[in-house]
Amino acid sequence: MGYKTKEWRNEMRVTVDFNYMMSKSLGDNGIKDSELRALKDKAEQAFDYVAKNRGRDDLFMGWTELPYNQDAIVADILATAKEVRKKFKYFVVLGIGGSALGPIMAFNALKHLHYNELGPKERGGPKFYVEDNVDPVRMQALLDVIEPEKTCFNVISKSGATSETMTQYLIIADILKKAGVSLPDNMIFTTDESRGNLIKIDQSFGGKFKKYVLPDGVGGRFSELCPVGLLPAAVLGIDIKAMLAGAAYMDSLCSKPSISKNPALACAALQYITMLQGKNINVLMPYSDNLKLMADWYCQLWAESLGKAVDYAGNTVNAGTTPVKSLGVTDQHSQVQLYIEGPFDKVITFISVGQYGCEMPIPHGCEDIPDVGFLGGHTMQELIQAENKATAYALMRAGRMNYTINLPEVNEFTLGQLMYLLELQTAYTGALLNINTFNQPGVENGKKATFALLGKKGYEGQKNEMDSAPPLDDKYIV
């Protein structure tokens, strides 16, 4: 409950350091203070757009109010999570996109990195899996390591028409039925309040399923702080109240329409300016294995929100930059060579950690080998932090833009801050670009083509169109 004191919140404040984006550090390769000043009015307009439309379901901005409007839901989730921990040996999320990326990101961030390999007492909860694809090998691998009748399955789909999630549901439902298990005993639905196929399934069972609502104004990629992410987190023993408190704290830090006082608006302004310069690759590089999957979650948030063909005025803009996930120190040995000496087309965002979850001293040894002996007496925390600072410095020396998001430590409160910071940054950037940040028409077109190929009723026209396309030419197949 440390997050309830002002002093602790200030100690755990997430900050953004963008010195290595600016001309003071990078010379002609950096952003001038005058460029930030020139963006002042436009940035204020972006801030005002987000502030004015907070909570609007019709614009899919309900996520902005999640830190404040879920007291009753959180209490219910905590009670359900307690029962799940008592009753089940396994907890499995069936979902895809944000319904999967959010829960697995929080699990990776806040639990032991080998959680499922710990004993029951050390875990304190069920083994946890997220089935976020329809690769048959993946499904079989899951079935090889769980006992379905001892598993609680959380089926997450607002419409209940997500082909991937409902395929997973059909497979698991068939297995449970054949084992003589009543589906409501082993399944929890997270879906629309009153519509959709999961609601129909629940009605066919007399309304016996435990259900949580995925709010109308919350899109999948913004859903980790609603029941989509809060239920799995609570089952794992994660302090979901602290996550929401962290998000609210970051919201308060971003309450001013000023690039110099609002960290999310500053990040958005930096990304927007570099987009105009032609830097079309956005690398997120956490220096923490606990935050490795934060980059996966962020890639969906950024790509699906900002990759848009047209703006609100109907102009073809083909907006967006390509998000790339990276991991420090691992990818210093695979990607950083390109970042330092390749094209000037990238902005690197580091996530740095002040205090890791444990210390790991490096013993003295090999003193007669200078390349090894100098490490003795230091710690692994010192080493990873030094490599983080050194990589940022080397990029700066090469004239490459980078900035750092600093977390004092990785905990529920700082993770809530980080998620909300990145969500706000994305919303502000979309407003600067004058695009619809919250729709996903490109994804929908792919879904329709899939339905047509599998013979779904109502998609015959799409199937005819695909069948009438020019045939593939064998000369282009080698």
Protein Blocks (a to p, Z undefined) as FASTA:
>chain_A
ZZmpmklmmmmpccddfklmpfklnommmccfklmmmmmmmmmmmmmmmmmmgoiaklop
mmmmmmmmmmmmmmmmmmmmmmmmmmpmbdcdddehjllmmmmmmmmmmmcfklmmpcfk
lnopacddddfbfbfklmmmmmmmmcfklcccddddfklpafklmmmmmmmmmmmmmnop
afklmcccdddfkgcjklmmmmmnoopaccddddfklcfklmmmmmklmmmmmmnopafk
lmmmmmmmmmmmmmcccfklmmklmmmmmmmmmmmnopabdcddddbfklmmmmmmmmmm
mmmmmmcfbdfkopafkgaddddddddfklmmmmmmmmmmmccfbccdddddfbdcbdcd
ddeehkllmklmmmgopafklmmmmmmmmmmmmmmmnopacdddddfbacfklmmmmmmm
mmmmmmmmmmmnopafkbcfklmmmmmmmmmmnopghilmmmmmmmmpccddfklpZZ
